[in-house]
Amino acid sequence: MRQVSFAASLVFLFLIACPNLSQAQIRPTELTRDTRPRNCSISGRVTINGQPAANIQVDINEIPTDFNSPQPIRQTADGAITRSAFKVRTDGEGQYQIASLPPGRFVVTAGSKAFVPPGQQHYDPKLITLDSGESRDNLDFALVRGGVITGQITDAEGRPIIAHQVRVTLIVTGPDGQQQSRNLPGNWGEQMTDDRGVYRIYGLPAGTYLLGAGGDDNFFSSAKYPPIFYPDATTAEQAKLIPVKAGEEVTGINFRLDAKRKTYEAIGRVIEADTGKPVANIRVSCRKTSEEDNEGGYGEGQSDRQGNFRLAGLKQGQYACNLYAGWMESSDFYAEPMNFQVLDEDVSGVEIKALRGGTVSGVAVIEGSNDAAIKAKLARMMIFAHTEPEEPQDRQPQPSSHHQTTIKPDGTFLLTGVAPGNVRLHVNNGEDRTLSFIRMERGGAPVEESFKLSKGEKVNDLRLVFTVGTGVIRGQIQATGQPQAVAGTYRIQARLQGNTTGTWFHNVVDDKGRFELTSLPAGEYELQLFGSSQMPNGDRQMRLLAKQKVFVSPGSTVTMTIPYDPNRPFQEER
């Protein structure tokens, strides 16, 4: 049976917006406001089907090692930290040049939405390191015209359905021989129908695709239809897959959607469990408890002054509810476990009993530093409490409970309305990597990942320990029996031993096999090297290549080599 699941994407996806190709002869132009000294350059050529490609945008994104830099920094979905500073377009001969670059580590991409690299990737990112005064030439990109899938969507009477979303999913064969689905990056695999009900999805890498329409994630249309897979299957396993070659346009992939799917409302009231008094201005969130047909199984509303609420757009199924105040707002309540069922009509009389939750409080401290500027960074951090309830065996599972707060200038924090169960705390430190959350203590003893909170309990002796990272690990990866690293995409990650918070430090490996991890707290680390390799079907798979332990002293720089076997059997990333 074909598995339809998300597969790990191994390229670093830097979404770029490129205008359509033009035949105009233009000269490369550097577009940047960066004023730092520059003494490096890169150049190369972009071709499409072997021919020079004019007016193709080339982006270079810096991978910073100094996270205190005032320049804008962003984090991609795969965790890569970058800041985009340079862009240029190719001239009439497909040539580009970016001069006056600072030394550093960069990711370079080139492309247009209609043109993709050969194989099953949308990007061919090149990770490079530029040393002082270095010029990198012949950094070339080869593109091919992407494939196209097009067709029409009509309703049961044959009338075109306008502004309706169609989705494609790339089907790949994994290392175990099983078929898996992989969503295309961003909204690349989604297109809306025009006034004729016609859609056209272009820029597709060569491969085999699953095509679907309808469903409740079609936010741009008020019409709600049951999900369908081409040609008229109700499940992905029953669908007919569509092969697409590079540059091929597959036409006539039409859908006929049945009657609109009926939705229902749930009307109810939120009251205090102990007093029966209404609970006003609290968010009500209800979600299906069944794993089957979970599409559309979500509703959210807010109670009025009398505690009344209304949830719209519900599908048939059994629901469980949670209560919360809102983003970065506190509430004393959580929902008593309850379920209600939606069959073939609206539901009324839903009663949610609000229970007063426990409190979780303590202090955040910085280990080994009294610097006022460093301490001030704590006040910009957010703490999230995630509760997994301990459910009786005969009760339908309840949604997890979430609470959030900020750290005050004096380091104290307070979470209210926390539901009983196993509580786990997470800290969001934004873009600042100088402070690391390494340990949580309760009553002076380390806490392993989570702690148990009883009903109404007040936990006030938590201590969140942060530390300033001043260590550096710098090194080189070395393939066994080869003079240099095997071509591909590599990532290095390290975890501080004894760290119970789940924090990993990670970075990419450049094209010379070099890596660098900065702002590391002192201690022993386990380093893991992951690499992507091309499979016979053109897809790339991630595998664990090597592990190594290293000790980092405060303020020290550790230089090392990590040997690995490129022919090591595939291992799933953990």
ABEGO torsion letter per residue (X at the ends): XBBBBBBBBABBBBBBBBBBBBABBBBBBBBBABABBBABBBBEBBBBGGBBBBGBBBBBBBBBABAABABBBBBBAAGBBBBBABBBBBBAAGBBBBBGBBBEBBBBBBEBAABBBBEABABBBBBBBBBBGBBBBGBBBBBBBBBBBBBBBBBAAGBBBBGBBBBBBBBBBBAAGBBBBBBBBEAAABBBBBAAGBBBBBGBBBEBBBBBBEEAABAABABBBBBBBOAABABAAABBBBBBBBGBBBBGBBBBBBBBBBBBBBBBBBBBAAAGBBBBGBBBBBBBABABGABGBBBBBBBBAAGBBBBBGBBBEBBBBBBBAEBGBBBABBBBBBBBBBBABBBBGBBBBBBBBBBBBEBBBBBGBABAAAAAAAAABBBBBBBBBBBBAABBBBBBBBBBBBBBAAGBBBBBGBBBEBBBBBBBAEABAABBBABBBBGGBBBBGBBBBBBGBBBAABBBBBBBBABBBBBBBBBBGBABBBBEBBBBBBBBBGBAAGBBBBBBBBAAGBBBBBGBBBEBBBBBBBBBBBBAAGBBBBBBABBBBBBBBBGBBBBBBBBBBAABBBBBBX
